[in-house]
Amino acid sequence: MVDSAPARIGKSVVISGEVKGSEDLIVDGRIEGTISLTESRLTIGPSANVAADLSAKDVLIMGHVQGNIQASGRVELRAGCVVEGDIRALRLAVEDNAVFRGKVDLTQSAGKAPEAASPTLQGTAY
């Protein structure tokens, strides 16, 4: 039987550089650089502090992220999270009490090159 539990970066772990993978990942520690999980789900836990550009199929944020987020699927900003950076995704869900500072680009081609006529949203959600 294959173990389908996601990989986890613990609270005391600090990584500087590039994190790449092809499995789901939960981050509870600190990462500086880039995280790239093209076909997987990335979860930023409530105790995480991430200063990195994120790229994944789906991204769930409960902690603090400073950097741009690109998802070919869905980005979820949960209550209590703080995100400073731009989001490019197919779908976006923002809960009450999530803090977001940046631009949003929701397009059918979120995982591809930017299009000239794509809709954008700018502002701060509290």
C-alpha positions in Angstrom: 0.0 0.0 0.0 1.3 3.4 -0.9 1.5 6.0 1.8 -0.4 9.1 0.6 0.3 11.3 3.7 1.8 14.7 2.7 5.4 15.6 3.4 5.9 18.0 6.3 8.4 20.7 7.1 8.3 21.1 10.9 8.1 24.2 13.1 11.8 24.2 13.9 13.0 23.7 10.3 14.5 26.7 8.4 15.2 26.3 4.7 16.9 28.9 2.5 16.8 28.1 -1.3 14.6 26.2 -3.6 12.1 23.5 -2.6 10.8 21.3 -5.4 8.7 18.2 -5.3 5.9 16.1 -6.8 4.0 15.3 -3.6 1.7 17.3 -1.3 3.6 19.4 1.3 2.7 21.0 4.6 5.0 23.8 5.8 5.0 24.7 9.5 8.6 26.1 9.6 10.4 29.0 7.8 11.3 28.9 4.1 13.1 31.6 2.1 13.4 31.3 -1.6 11.0 29.4 -3.9 8.6 26.5 -3.5 7.5 24.6 -6.6 5.0 21.7 -6.5 3.6 21.9 -10.0 1.0 19.0 -9.7 0.6 19.0 -5.9 -1.1 20.7 -3.0 0.9 23.1 -0.8 -0.3 23.9 2.7 1.2 26.8 4.7 0.4 26.0 8.3 -0.6 28.5 11.0 2.9 28.6 12.5 4.7 29.0 9.2 6.6 32.1 8.1 7.4 31.9 4.4 9.3 34.5 2.4 9.1 32.8 -1.0 7.4 32.6 -4.4 5.0 29.7 -4.3 3.9 27.6 -7.3 1.6 24.6 -6.9 -1.7 23.1 -8.2 -3.6 24.1 -5.1 -2.4 26.4 -2.2 -3.9 26.6 1.2 -2.5 29.4 3.4 -3.1 29.6 7.2 0.2 31.3 8.2 2.3 34.2 7.0 3.5 34.4 3.3 5.5 37.2 1.7 5.9 36.4 -2.0 3.9 35.8 -5.2 1.6 32.8 -5.4 0.8 30.9 -8.6 -1.7 28.0 -8.7 -3.1 26.1 -11.6 -6.1 25.3 -9.4 -7.3 27.0 -6.2 -5.8 29.3 -3.7 -7.4 29.5 -0.2 -6.7 32.2 2.3 -7.9 31.1 5.7 -8.8 33.2 8.7 -5.8 34.6 10.5 -3.4 34.3 7.6 -1.3 37.2 6.3 -0.3 37.3 2.6 1.8 40.0 1.0 2.2 39.4 -2.7 0.4 38.8 -5.9 -1.9 35.8 -6.6 -2.4 34.2 -10.0 -4.8 31.3 -9.9 -7.9 29.7 -11.5 -10.0 30.1 -8.3 -9.6 32.1 -5.0 -11.3 31.7 -1.7 -10.8 34.3 1.1 -12.2 33.7 4.6 -13.1 36.5 7.0 -10.1 37.9 9.0 -7.6 36.9 6.3 -5.2 39.7 5.5 -4.1 40.1 1.9 -2.0 42.9 0.3 -1.4 42.5 -3.4 -3.0 41.9 -6.8 -5.1 39.0 -7.9 -5.3 37.6 -11.5 -8.0 34.9 -11.9 -7.8 33.5 -15.4 -8.3 30.1 -17.2 -4.6 30.1 -18.0 -3.3 30.7 -14.4 -0.5 28.2 -15.0 0.5 29.7 -18.3 1.9 33.0 -19.6 -0.1 36.2 -18.9 -2.8 37.3 -21.3 -3.4 40.9 -22.3 -7.1 41.0 -21.5 -7.1 39.1 -18.2 -9.3 40.5 -15.3 -7.4 41.8 -12.3 -8.4 42.9 -8.8 -6.3 45.2 -6.7 -6.7 46.0 -3.0 -6.5 44.9 0.5 -8.9 42.4 2.1 -9.4 42.4 5.9 
